[in-house]
Amino acid sequence: MPELWMPGAARLDVGDHAPTDGGPAKAIAHITWDRNATAAKPQDLVPYLNLRSYFAGSGAGNAPHILWDPFGGRFTQFLPANSRSKSLADKPGGTRTNRAGKVVLQVEALFFPYCRVGREIYPRLVDTPCKGWDELQDWVHSWGVPNRWPMGRPDDFVPHRSEAVWAKEAGWYGHSQVPENNHQDPGSWPAFTDTPAPSKPRYEPFPGATFFKAGRRSPIIAAMHKRLVAEGCNKYQSSTNADVWGSGDERSYAAWQRKLGYAGADADGQPGPTSWSKLQVPNV
C-alpha cells in the first residue's frame, strides 16, 4: 500500500480528516502566491517557515496535503493522503471539489511570479530549481494519479475549466482548471520525469478470503502448495492439479495454522492475512 505520509516530508498533522468520495484519482497544483510582484517590481520570496506556520496554525482550514519548497526541496505534509483537504472552493450542490476522487492530493508550491531569491528573479515556477519534484511526483503517482494533465499542462494564468473532463479523467489539474474555483494559478508546473515501474513484492500479497474457493485455479495456489510442503505441512494425497484449491489444500493449510499455534475454529484451513504473511508465498 502507498504511504499515507510522503517519505521525507515533515509531518504537521492539522487533524480534521475526512474521506474522499472515490472516482478518478487527482492531484491539484497550486502556488502560494502570497505577494503580488511584477517584472518591474520583484519582491523577496516569503520564508518557507512562514507558510509552514500559517498552514499549521490560523490557515489550517485551507491547508493542502503538501507544502513544497522548490528552491530547497523541502516538504511539509498537513493531512494524510486518504483525507480530503480544504484548499479548493467548494460550492454547495455541485461537485465536491476537495473530495472528487479516490484521492485529491493538493500541493502548494512556495512561489509567486517574479519572486526574488538572492539576486535571481523567477517569473515562473518552472524557472526555479524545482528541487524535490521527482520525489513528489513519485509519491503522488503511487496513489494512482497518472502522470498526465487531462486539460493540458498549465502554461499561463488564464482559467481553463471543464466539468465534464474533471468528472471523468484522472491526473493532475492546475487550480485554474478546477470547477467552482476562480484562481488562475499555478501558471506553470515542471514536466513529468520518468517514473520507474513499482518493484514487484518478494512475497505474494494476501489475495482475500473469498479467493480460496473449491475449484479455484491459480499459480498462487501452486506456489502456496510448495510452501506448505516445504514447511512440513503436507497433507496432500497427490500433487496433481497443484494449482487448484481443494480439500488437500485445506487440510495442509490447517496443519500450517496449527504449527503457528492456532486451534479450533482458528485452524479451519481457510487462509487469513496473518498466517498467509508468515507462510511467505513467493510472488508469482
N, C-alpha and C positions, 0 to 999 in steps of 0.2 A: 504494500500500500504506500502511496506517496506520503511525504512528510507534511503534517499539518502546519508545522513551523519551518520556514525556509532555513536550511542549514547555513550557518554563518551569520545569520541576521540576529541583531539584538532583539530580545523579546520584551515588549511592554504591553501586556495584555490589558486592554481597556474594558474588558467584560462586555456585557450586553450582547452576548452571542445569540444568533437566531439562524435557523436553517434557510437554505435557498429552496427554490421551487422545482428544480430539476429542468432538464432540457439541454440545449446546446451549451457546452462549456465555453465561458467567455473570460477575457481579460480586458480591463479598461485602462487606457493610457492617459494619465493626467500630467500636467506640470503645476507646481505650486503657485506660480505667477503672483508672488507676494509683493512685487513692486512694478510700477509702470515706467519702464525706461525706453529710450529711443536711441537710434544711431547717433544723433546729435548729443544726447544726454544719457549716456550709460550710467548704471548705478552698480554699487558693490553687491555681490551675492549675499543674501541673508545667511547667517551661520546655520549650519545643519542642526546644531543642538537647539537653536531657537524653534525650528519647525518640529523637531522631535518632542520638545517640551510642550509645545502648543497642542499637538495631536494626543499627547498623553494626559493633557490637562483640560483647559477650557474648550479645546477643539475636539474632544473625544467623540462628540456626536457626529463629527464629519470625518473621522479618522479613516484612512484607507487601510488595506491589508499591509501594504509595504510602502515605506518612505525610502526612496533610493537617492543616494548622492552620486551622481555620475562623474563627479570630479575626483572623489576619493574612493569610490567603490564601497561605501558603507550602506548598510541596510538596517532598518528597524521595522519590526512587524508588530502590529497592534491587535490583530484579530487572526484566529486560525483560518486556514483555507476553506473549511467547510461551513463557515459562518458568513452571512452577508455583512457588508459594511454599509455605511450611510453616506457614501461620498457622492452619490448621484441624486439629483432632484427626482422625486417620485410622486407624480400627481395621482390623487385618488381616482380609482376606477379604470386606470389604464394598465399598461404593462408594469409589473413591479420591477423597476429597473435594477435595483440592487440585488434582486433575488432571481432574475430571469435566466437561470441556467443551472446545470449541475454544480458548477462553481461560477462566481462572478468576481474574479480576483482583481482588485483595484490597486493600481500602482501610481504613486505620486513621485515624479522626478523633481528633485530640488533644482528648479530652473525658472528663469523668466527671460524673455528676449532682451538682448543687449545687456546681459549681466556682465559684471567685471570681476575677474579673479586675478589678483596680482595686476599685471599690465595687460593681460589679454581680455578682449571683449568677445562675447559669444552671442551672435544673432539667433542661432537655432540650437536646439538640443543636440542635433547630430554633429554640431561643431565642437562639442565638449569631448573629453576623453572617453565618455561612456564606459567608465570602469565598472566592472561587475555585471555588465549586460549579459554576458554568456551564462553566468550562474543564475541570474534572474530568469532569463528565457528558459533555461533547462528546468528550473523548478516549476514554473508556470506550465510548461509542456507536460511535466509529469502528472499534472492534474487533468490531462485530456484536452487541453486547449491547443488546437493545431497551430502551427507556425504559418498563419495566413491572416490577411486583413480582408474580410468579406466585402468591405466598402472601400478598399484601397488604403494603402499606407499613407498616413497623413503627411501632407507636404505644403499646407498653407493654413491660414487661420480663418477659413471660411467653413461654416457648418455644412455637412453633407449627411443627411439622415434619411433612413428608410425603415419604417417599422416592419415591413414585410421581410427584409433581409435580417433585421435584428431578431425577429421571432424564430427564424429557421436556421440561421447559419452560426456555426461555432467558429471561434477565432478571436483575434484581437480587434478592439474597437477604440478609436480615439474618443475622448469626451465629446468632441464635436460631432460624433456620429451616433450618439445615444438618443433615442426618443425622449421627449418631455424635458430635455435639457437645452439651455441656450448658450452654453460655454463654447468657446472656439478653439480651445487647446486640444492637443499639445503642439500643433504646428509642424512638428516633425518627430520622428522616432527612429532609433537605429534599426538597421536591417537585421533580419534573422541570420544567425550563423548556423552552420551545420550542427544538427543535434544528433549525437550518437544514438544508435538503437539501444533500448534498455537491455542490460545484460540479463541473460537467462538465469533464473534462480537455480541453485545447485540441487535443491530438492523440490519435488512436486508439491504445490500448494494443496491444501485440503479441498477436494472438489465439491464438498457439501454432502449432507447426509442422504439426500434424495438420489445421489449419483449411484449408490450401491443397491441396485435392484437386480433381481434374478434375470439372467439373460443379457445384462449389460455387457457389451464388448468394448474393450478399450486397452490401449497399450499401458495405461496407468495401472490397470488391474494386473496385467502380466508383470509389471515392474514390482508391484506390491507382493505378488506371489513369490517372486525370487527373494525379496527381503524377508518375508515370513519364514521361508525355508532356511535362509542364512541365519536367522535368529533362533533356530531350533524349534519353531512353532509349526512344523509340517504335519498337518492333519489331512493332507490331500491323499486321495486314493489313486489319483492319476495326474499327470502333467498335461494331458490332452486338454485343449481349449483353455490354456492357462490365462488367456486374456478375457475370459468370460466369467462374470461373477456368478458363483453358485454355492452350494452347501459346503463344499470343501474350503472355500474362502472364508465362509462364516465360521466354521469350526477352527480354522487356523488363526483367524483374527481374534477369536475368543481366547485361544491359547496365548496369544500375544498380550491381550488385555490382562489375563491372569498373571502373566510374567511381570507385568508392570505393577501388580498389586491390587488390581480391581477384582471385585467378586459380585456375585448375584446378578442383578439387572445391569450392572455396570460392565459386566463381561459377557454381553449377549452376542458378540461377534459383529456388531454394527460399528464401523469406524466412527470415531469422533475426532474433533480437531486436535485435542491434546495427545491422544495415543498415536494419531497419524503423524503428527510432528516428530514424535520420538522415534517412529519407525524409520524416518529419513529415506523415503522412497525417492530414488533418483529421478530428476526431471526428464521427461520424455517428450 
